[in-house]
Amino acid sequence: MQGPLYKGVMKGYHLYVSGDVQQVGFRWYTRQIAQETGVYGWVKNLDDGRVEIMVEGEEAALDSFLQKIQNGYLGKNISEINKFDQLYTGRFTSFKITF
């Protein structure tokens, strides 16, 4: 009998990032960190100046993703992150920048 396909709890986060996060490469920064941490989803700019992120993966990977977003070189541009837990859907197969 095979074990589960993952080792940890799978979940999702819906994030709204405020601060100086547009026109500084923040979406590309986010995609790079997603690829490094092995999480999937998307990132896009909002008309109100925030960045919206939908991300899914193993809970430990999501926590690493969030920590790296905040502590990386563009983390200084973040004034606030609103995080909403989401149920894992498994619908994402990569991490994309959405326009």
N, C-alpha and C positions, 0 to 999 in steps of 0.2 A: 504494500500500500504506500502511495506517495504522500509526502507531507505537503503543507501549504506552499503556494508559489512565493510567498513572502515570509519574512521572519517577524516583522513587527505589525503593529496596528496600522491599517491604511485609513487615511482621512483626507480631508480637503480644507483649504483656507480660502476665504474670499477677503482680499485686502484692499484697503483704500489708503494710499500713501500721500501725505501732504508735505509741503515744503517747496524748495526750489528743485523740483524733480522733472521739469519739462525743459527741453532744449539744452540738456546737459549730457545726453546719452544714457539716461536712466533706464530706458527700455532695453537697450543692448546690454547694459550692466546687469540687469535682472535676468535676461536670457542666459548670459554667461554663467551666472551663479546657479541658475536652474540646471544647466547642463553639468556643472561641477558636482552638484548634490543629487542628481538623478531624480528630479521631480518634473512633472508635466503640467501643462496648462497654457496660459496666455497672459500677456501684459498689454495695456493700452493707455494712451493719454485720454483724459476727460476734459471736456470744455471748460470746467471750472478750475483747471490748473493742477488737479490731483492726477495720480496714476492709479489705475485699477489693475489688480492681479487676481487671477483665479489659478490656484495651484493644487495639485493632488500628488500623493505619494505616501511612502512610509512615514509614520509620525516623526521618527528621529531625523529623517531626511528633510522634512518640512521645517522642523525646528532649526536644523543647521542652515537651511535656506534663509529663514527669517533672520537668524543671527548674522549671517554673512551680509545680507542686504543692509543691515543696520551698522555693521562694523567695518564694511569695506570702504574704499576711497570715496564713494558717493554717499555713504551713510551720513556724512556731516550735513548733507542737503536736506535730510528728512527732519521735519518738525513733529510729525505724528503718523502713526500707523494704526488704523482701525482694523481689527481682525475679527472675522466672523467664522466660526467653525462650520464646516460643511460635511455632509455625508460623502464618502468616497463613491464615485460613479464608475471609474475606470474608462471614461470616454476619451481621455487624452492619450496620445501616443508620442507626443513631443511637446516642446515648449515653444510657442510662437509669439512674435510681436504682431499685434493687431492694430490696424489703423482705422 
